[in-house]
Amino acid sequence: MRSRAPLLIRRQRRRLAFTLVELLVVMGVVLVLMTLAVAFVPRAQEQQRVSRGASQVQGWLAIAKQWALRDRAPRGLRLTPNAGNGNWVTTMQYIEQPDDFLGPSGSFVQVALATPSKVVGSGVDFWGGFAGGAGNSKFWPVQPNDYIEFGSSNSKSAHLHRIQNVDPNNGTILYTFPQDPCTSSNPINNEKSFRIVRAARLRAGEAPLQLPADVAIDVSTNTTYTSTLPASVNASGSIDILFTPSGTVIANGSLGNDVRLWLIDTTLNSGSALTYDGQQLIVNVSIRTGLISVQPVNLDVSGNRYSSPYLYTQDGKISGL
């Protein structure tokens, strides 16, 4: 009898390939999946843009906070409003506050002028060897908007005087008296010792930090919903969030309990100056504890504005770094 085994083997070998119908079915399924991906994946990515931005800001603040703890000196983040839209911040930079600049006793004489007044240096290098050349002022150890305090027991000397200008050509510092009737009309004469309280500077060697495309911190919300932001003394319109070595935030000016940074999707506009479309998140920094958390905006509306947008930031159960 003839064996059927070779016939079965031949049939099994023929089934190793797909039929045309099977290939068409698979191709159809792949096309459907690709269509769904094209339709829904970009939308999902758009919804995650603000989340990525908030996570980045939280991480950058946490790094600055850790630097302050490590260096035992104030460290933080500077937020600079965009040139085209002053209500939006998309670029940030790390900052640090240097130690006080101390002058040796008897090294200079203060010359009494009309307010403001001038300090004439004598062998004191206020510019750290970077006196010449354009752009070198950013390297000077003493810069405009720092503060000078004289070392005398004179009550007028005890005040901090804001520095307006540092002139390496004449070896002078131009400063103003505080707006205090007890000090503004009577210049201080013949002070010998001093210290300069230096304001925060950009951290050397650190590149600017950029939020994802179409994501911004909208600082107009802080005015609209009455949440004060700390101001920078060195950069007009900028916002400096400085951590102390203990982790608390240096309150420059009148601040509440928290610094609130409201992130929005700039491509979505509700047409109202008081409400927004799309995902919205708040990076919240506690002034007293330095706790950094990300919370959603409470979108309950009353009239044409949110009734209590910061509701979730006030929850004592929030998590943060």
Secondary structure by P-SEA (a helix, b strand, c coil): cccaaaaaaaaaaaaccccaaaaaaaaaaaaaaaaaaaacaaaaaaaaaaaaaaaaaaaaaaaaaaaaaaaccccbbbbbccccccccccbbbbbbbccbbbbccccbbbbbccccbbbbbccccccccccccccccccccccccbbbbbccccccccbbbbbccccccccbbbbbccccccccccccccccccccccccccccccccccccccccccaaaaaaabbbbbbbcccccbbbbccccccccccccccccbbbbbbbccccccccccccccbbbbbbbbccccccccccccccccccccccccccccccccccc
